[in-house]
């Protein structure tokens, strides 16, 4: 990205194609039917305007931690993060 205009265009494109839970579905897959190749205990069925995909709980927690570190969400209790790190073997 070379200019503020490039950044604004990227944000506009992202907002036009925002990911959301798949229409008509609960959006959840539990541990019993989750991915055999990843460590996610739950997967969220997502879609944007062009794709259907899944996003795991671990990825969402990592995004939440980043948002917290950057000041975009209020600080969560440290012991909550420790419990999650221990439960899901996370490096946060």
N, C-alpha and C positions, 0 to 999 in steps of 0.2 A: 504494500500500500504506500503510495507516494504522496498523497495529498488528503486533506480533510474531505474533499469531494469523493475520493475513492472510498474512504471509510463510510461516508454517508450512504453511498450507493450499495455497499455491502450490507449495511444494517437494513436498508430498505428491502433488499432481496431476501434477507433472513426473515424479516417480519412478514413478507408475502408468502413464505413457505415454512411457517412455524410447525414444529412437530407437536403432535397431540396423541392422546390415546386413540386407538382405532375405533371408528364408528361402529356401534352396535355390539361391541365386545366389552367384557369386563376389563380387559387390558392386562390381566394377570395370568401368569403361569406359576404354579406353586412348585416346590422342590420335587414333588413326585413326577412332574413332567417338564422340568426345566432342562436346560442345555447340559448334555453329558460332557461337554468340552470346556466348560467354564465353572467357576466357583460360585456363581450367583445363586442364592437360594430362591430368588424370585426374578422373573423377567416380565417387563412391561411391554405389551404389544403396542407399537407406535405406528404412526403414519404421518407423512407430510403430503403435499399436493401430488407428489410423483412416486413415492416409495412407501413400502411397508417394511418395518424393521423392528428389532427388539432392543430394549435397553435394560441392562441389569441393575439391580439395587446397588451393587457396589459402585458402579459408574455414577449413579445418582448421588450416592453419599459423598463420593469424591468431588462432584460438582458443588454440592452443598458446602463442603469444607472450604473449597476455593472461594465461594461466594461469601462465606463467613470471614475468611482471612482478608478478603478485599473490602470488607465493610458493607456488603450489599444486603446482608441479613444480620439480625442481632446475634450476638455471641450465644452459643449453646453451652450448657454446663460441661466442664471438662470431663467429669465422670461419665457423662453420656457418651462422649467420644471414645473414652477408654473402654467402656462396655462394648461398643460397636467394633472397635479395633480388635478386641479379644474374641468376640463372637465370630467375626468374619475374617480374621487374620488380615486386617487392613494396615496399610502404612499411611497414616494421615498426618 
